[in-house]
Amino acid sequence: MSLDNALWFGYIAIEAALVGLLLYRRVWRTLPTFCLYCIWDVLSNVGALLITRFYPAAYVTTYFAQTIVDSILQFSVLVELAWSLLRPLRASLPRKTLIVLGVLILLAGAVVWPFAPVPGITHVSREVHLVMQLQQTTSILRILFFLLLAAGSSFLSIGWRDRELQVATGLGFVSLIGVTAVMLQAHETTASQFLHLNQVSVASYLCCVSYWAYCFLQQEAERREFTPQMQSFLLTVAGAAHSSRVAITESRSEKARKPGKP
């Protein structure tokens, strides 16, 4: 068996074990989208291996569809992690806070998008460029999300035993390796170097799911409450956003009630 196949089969086997562990631990109750993402990743990787072997002509089309679904799920996982971080204050937050979090992360992706194209690749179609840019945008978002959580862990009252930071750490690690590998591959590399960079990327996924499996084997840390200062800040921001939304709604209602000008 080649090293490539060994890495892929090892990755799929460990992630399948991780899915079983997530279901056994009932993690789907608190992080359902993350569980769905792991299940999807196992199935999509198995499907990709089968298509590569039996229907190679359909691989490119399948890869495009897989990348789009994968990016949507990864975006949803980031939104879910951000929402999960606010557990201590959920009861006091407006009902649309989850939507606001999604919009903020989507805006961050829009800011990253223009800086995400892979340079130096001129021999592929526009569609391939867009797919690669989508992958890079999602990866950069995951890196930024992890850095933000790690830097603000003391303010958010989370540590390395909290699920949110554990999941974000794995995503950030894989993304950092993946972005670096793609940038190196975009420059002048030999076929051997290109292959080795691919192997490093797959190995990073294997390390990530192994890390997650280890984390979820451990008992989850009890979620700590936010500091009074952080609680006050978050509630103030949420209250300000709610007040602004109400003011805009009332202003539109008043304009609608005014008679039209002749």
MOGI-V272524 format. One record per residue. N is the residue number from 1. RES is the residue in one letter. D_FIRST is the distance of its C-alpha to the first C-alpha in Angstrom with 2 decimals. Layout:
N&RES&D_FIRST, N&RES&D_FIRST
//
This chain:
1&M&0.00, 2&S&3.80, 3&L&6.65, 4&D&8.27, 5&N&6.43, 6&A&6.47, 7&L&10.02, 8&W&11.05, 9&F&10.24, 10&G&11.86, 11&Y&14.65, 12&I&15.40, 13&A&15.51, 14&I&17.83, 15&E&19.91, 16&A&20.39, 17&A&21.64, 18&L&23.81, 19&V&25.33, 20&G&26.22, 21&L&27.80, 22&L&29.73, 23&L&31.12, 24&Y&32.00, 25&R&33.77, 26&R&35.44, 27&V&34.61, 28&W&35.23, 29&R&38.90, 30&T&38.98, 31&L&36.01, 32&P&35.45, 33&T&34.11, 34&F&31.49, 35&C&30.35, 36&L&30.37, 37&Y&28.32, 38&C&25.56, 39&I&25.60, 40&W&25.57, 41&D&22.65, 42&V&20.46, 43&L&21.66, 44&S&21.45, 45&N&17.83, 46&V&16.93, 47&G&19.28, 48&A&17.84, 49&L&14.33, 50&L&16.24, 51&I&18.59, 52&T&16.09, 53&R&14.64, 54&F&18.03, 55&Y&20.73, 56&P&19.72, 57&A&23.45, 58&A&24.23, 59&Y&21.77, 60&V&24.40, 61&T&27.12, 62&T&25.00, 63&Y&23.91, 64&F&27.63, 65&A&28.67, 66&Q&25.95, 67&T&27.02, 68&I&30.65, 69&V&30.20, 70&D&28.01, 71&S&30.72, 72&I&33.45, 73&L&31.83, 74&Q&31.26, 75&F&34.89, 76&S&35.99, 77&V&34.16, 78&L&36.10, 79&V&39.33, 80&E&38.61, 81&L&37.99, 82&A&41.21, 83&W&43.09, 84&S&41.73, 85&L&43.00, 86&L&46.48, 87&R&46.56, 88&P&49.52, 89&L&51.62, 90&R&50.53, 91&A&53.76, 92&S&55.81, 93&L&53.89, 94&P&54.77, 95&R&52.89, 96&K&51.51, 97&T&49.87, 98&L&46.39, 99&I&47.15, 100&V&48.43, 101&L&45.23, 102&G&43.22, 103&V&45.60, 104&L&45.40, 105&I&41.60, 106&L&41.79, 107&L&44.38, 108&A&42.21, 109&G&39.46, 110&A&42.11, 111&V&43.07, 112&V&39.51, 113&W&38.73, 114&P&40.68, 115&F&38.87, 116&A&35.33, 117&P&34.77, 118&V&31.98, 119&P&33.85, 120&G&32.98, 121&I&31.24, 122&T&33.56, 123&H&31.46, 124&V&30.63, 125&S&32.97, 126&R&35.25, 127&E&33.31, 128&V&30.10, 129&H&32.29, 130&L&33.72, 131&V&30.41, 132&M&29.18, 133&Q&32.61, 134&L&32.40, 135&Q&29.09, 136&Q&30.63, 137&T&33.83, 138&T&32.18, 139&S&30.16, 140&I&33.36, 141&L&35.25, 142&R&32.84, 143&I&33.19, 144&L&36.98, 145&F&37.14, 146&F&35.36, 147&L&37.62, 148&L&40.64, 149&L&39.83, 150&A&39.09, 151&A&42.27, 152&G&44.42, 153&S&43.09, 154&S&46.39, 155&F&48.41, 156&L&46.23, 157&S&46.34, 158&I&42.59, 159&G&40.30, 160&W&36.66, 161&R&37.00, 162&D&38.02, 163&R&35.50, 164&E&36.50, 165&L&35.72, 166&Q&32.46, 167&V&31.19, 168&A&32.62, 169&T&31.02, 170&G&27.48, 171&L&28.31, 172&G&29.98, 173&F&27.17, 174&V&24.53, 175&S&27.14, 176&L&28.10, 177&I&24.61, 178&G&24.11, 179&V&27.54, 180&T&27.11, 181&A&23.80, 182&V&25.45, 183&M&28.56, 184&L&26.77, 185&Q&24.81, 186&A&28.20, 187&H&29.50, 188&E&28.73, 189&T&25.10, 190&T&22.96, 191&A&19.82, 192&S&17.86, 193&Q&19.98, 194&F&19.59, 195&L&15.78, 196&H&16.17, 197&L&18.84, 198&N&16.74, 199&Q&14.19, 200&V&17.34, 201&S&18.66, 202&V&15.78, 203&A&15.94, 204&S&19.67, 205&Y&19.29, 206&L&17.25, 207&C&20.08, 208&C&22.67, 209&V&21.82, 210&S&21.45, 211&Y&24.89, 212&W&26.33, 213&A&25.19, 214&Y&26.90, 215&C&29.96, 216&F&30.44, 217&L&30.20, 218&Q&33.32, 219&Q&36.73, 220&E&37.79, 221&A&40.58, 222&E&43.95, 223&R&44.71, 224&R&47.49, 225&E&50.41, 226&F&50.97, 227&T&53.58, 228&P&57.02, 229&Q&56.78, 230&M&53.45, 231&Q&54.79, 232&S&57.88, 233&F&55.95, 234&L&53.60, 235&L&56.49, 236&T&58.59, 237&V&55.93, 238&A&55.42, 239&G&59.20, 240&A&59.75, 241&A&57.18, 242&H&58.80, 243&S&62.28, 244&S&61.30, 245&R&59.84, 246&V&63.03, 247&A&65.23, 248&I&63.46, 249&T&63.76, 250&E&67.45, 251&S&68.14, 252&R&66.67, 253&S&68.71, 254&E&71.91, 255&K&71.35, 256&A&70.80, 257&R&74.09, 258&K&76.16, 259&P&78.16, 260&G&77.20, 261&K&79.38, 262&P&81.84
//
